Amino acid sequence: MSKTAVADDRGRIVIPYEIREELGDRYRVVKLRDRIELIPLEDDPVEGLRAAVGGAFEGRSVEEIKREAREAAREDAVDDETQ
């Protein structure tokens, strides 16, 4: 589906009803070199992340994922300091 939208004097663009019905009301606005993209956001961002990465986080809690990410960041920081 392709539609044309024009920003109003306050910079607002209306997303057509049919698209909002299918994809929802929340979007991440991403500026690329030559365009912008609207990426629909899940109501539950963790579920959206799980959907995006497949089974990579299967069976692991959000707390476990956060702890592992912090540990990896800490290790990277220490490695950077020792080089």
BELKA-V317916 format. One line per field, one symbol per residue. psi: psi as a letter, one per 20 degrees, with the letter a starting at -180 (. if undefined). A space follows every 10 residues. Layout:
psi->???
This chain:
psi->ppqpqpqaij jqpppqghgh hgiaipqppp orgjrqqpop pqhohghggg hhjcjhjpjq rhggggghgg gggggggggh hi.
